[in-house]
Amino acid sequence: MARELMVERQSEDFTLQEVSFLGKVSIGSIYFRFQNKDDLVRAVIGQDLAQMAADEVEAIASTLKAASGVEDFILAYVRAQAEIVKGHALMLRLAMRKAAADQAMSDAGEQQEMAAAKRFANALAHYRDQVPPNVEMRAQVVFHVLFATFARHISQDSQSSSLQRIEWEALIDEISKMIIRYILA
């Protein structure tokens, strides 16, 4: 029920009493599993981050099968990452807000980012003959820039910005070109 309330309100603005009532469980059973509301929110966001990681693993596997080379892979990978970020936009926004004041959430997000960058580097290893040696650092930089760009684009802050927003598809195309040139340089 906590996730449903977070989605409905697009925030973590709910009480454990509401979760108890809507979930038809005792408040005691909630406190048996979670020390407080922050633990519950972290758990809900953590489940979404885990699903996001699973989506990334699946996207990389299918992209590697379909790609004829490193450029095709990168184009498909960037598009898949864009869709994953877009599909998890709400929980990502909540996670980023929470991470600003919650070290545990910040650490979880950092671990997620490092794991995703490693998955990308491992995928690039399939194209050893087409990429420069020691591409791991470049993969980390790429994932960091890619995620930061997409996360910024889907964040509420960018929606209220007076700066002209780049159209989503154009952003995907342009960042794909940048990443291909950077990885292959």
SULDA-V607703 format. One record per backbone hydrogen bond with DSSP energy under -1.0 kcal/mol. CO is the residue of the C=O (numbers start at 1). NH is the residue of the N-H. E is the energy in kcal/mol with one decimal. If there is no record, write none. Layout:
co=CO nh=NH e=E
co=CO nh=NH e=E
This chain:
co=1 nh=5 e=-2.5
co=2 nh=6 e=-2.5
co=3 nh=7 e=-2.7
co=4 nh=8 e=-2.8
co=5 nh=9 e=-2.6
co=6 nh=10 e=-1.3
co=12 nh=14 e=-1.7
co=15 nh=19 e=-1.8
co=16 nh=20 e=-2.6
co=17 nh=21 e=-2.6
co=18 nh=22 e=-3.0
co=19 nh=23 e=-2.5
co=20 nh=25 e=-2.0
co=26 nh=30 e=-1.2
co=27 nh=31 e=-2.3
co=28 nh=32 e=-1.6
co=29 nh=33 e=-1.0
co=30 nh=34 e=-2.5
co=36 nh=40 e=-1.6
co=37 nh=41 e=-2.9
co=38 nh=42 e=-2.8
co=39 nh=43 e=-2.2
co=40 nh=44 e=-2.4
co=41 nh=45 e=-2.8
co=42 nh=46 e=-2.9
co=43 nh=47 e=-2.2
co=44 nh=48 e=-1.7
co=45 nh=49 e=-2.6
co=46 nh=50 e=-2.3
co=47 nh=51 e=-2.1
co=48 nh=52 e=-2.4
co=49 nh=53 e=-2.3
co=50 nh=54 e=-2.2
co=51 nh=55 e=-2.5
co=52 nh=56 e=-2.2
co=53 nh=57 e=-2.4
co=54 nh=58 e=-2.3
co=55 nh=59 e=-2.5
co=56 nh=60 e=-2.8
co=57 nh=61 e=-2.3
co=58 nh=62 e=-2.4
co=59 nh=63 e=-2.3
co=60 nh=64 e=-2.9
co=61 nh=65 e=-1.7
co=62 nh=66 e=-1.7
co=63 nh=67 e=-2.1
co=69 nh=73 e=-2.5
co=70 nh=74 e=-2.9
co=71 nh=75 e=-2.5
co=72 nh=76 e=-2.4
co=73 nh=77 e=-3.2
co=74 nh=78 e=-2.9
co=75 nh=79 e=-1.8
co=76 nh=80 e=-2.5
co=77 nh=81 e=-2.9
co=78 nh=82 e=-2.4
co=79 nh=83 e=-2.1
co=80 nh=84 e=-2.5
co=81 nh=85 e=-2.9
co=82 nh=86 e=-2.5
co=83 nh=87 e=-2.7
co=84 nh=88 e=-1.4
co=86 nh=89 e=-1.2
co=88 nh=92 e=-2.5
co=89 nh=93 e=-2.7
co=90 nh=94 e=-2.4
co=91 nh=95 e=-2.7
co=92 nh=96 e=-2.8
co=93 nh=97 e=-2.4
co=94 nh=98 e=-2.6
co=95 nh=99 e=-2.8
co=96 nh=100 e=-1.1
co=98 nh=101 e=-1.5
co=98 nh=102 e=-1.2
co=102 nh=106 e=-2.4
co=103 nh=107 e=-3.0
co=104 nh=108 e=-2.0
co=105 nh=109 e=-2.3
co=106 nh=110 e=-2.3
co=107 nh=111 e=-2.5
co=108 nh=112 e=-2.3
co=109 nh=113 e=-2.4
co=110 nh=114 e=-2.6
co=111 nh=115 e=-2.4
co=112 nh=116 e=-2.3
co=113 nh=117 e=-2.5
co=114 nh=118 e=-2.0
co=115 nh=119 e=-2.3
co=116 nh=120 e=-2.2
co=117 nh=121 e=-2.5
co=118 nh=122 e=-2.8
co=119 nh=123 e=-2.0
co=120 nh=124 e=-2.4
co=121 nh=125 e=-1.4
co=123 nh=126 e=-1.5
co=124 nh=127 e=-2.3
co=125 nh=128 e=-1.3
co=127 nh=130 e=-2.7
co=127 nh=131 e=-1.2
co=135 nh=139 e=-2.6
co=136 nh=140 e=-2.1
co=137 nh=141 e=-2.4
co=138 nh=142 e=-3.0
co=139 nh=143 e=-2.7
co=140 nh=144 e=-2.4
co=141 nh=145 e=-2.7
co=142 nh=146 e=-3.2
co=143 nh=147 e=-3.1
co=144 nh=148 e=-2.5
co=145 nh=149 e=-2.6
co=146 nh=150 e=-2.6
co=147 nh=151 e=-3.2
co=148 nh=152 e=-2.2
co=149 nh=153 e=-2.0
co=150 nh=154 e=-1.9
co=155 nh=159 e=-1.1
co=156 nh=160 e=-1.2
co=167 nh=171 e=-2.5
co=168 nh=172 e=-2.3
co=169 nh=173 e=-2.4
co=170 nh=174 e=-2.7
co=171 nh=175 e=-2.6
co=172 nh=176 e=-1.9
co=173 nh=177 e=-1.9
co=174 nh=178 e=-2.0
co=175 nh=179 e=-2.4
co=176 nh=180 e=-2.4
co=177 nh=181 e=-2.1
co=178 nh=182 e=-2.4
co=179 nh=183 e=-3.0
co=180 nh=184 e=-2.3
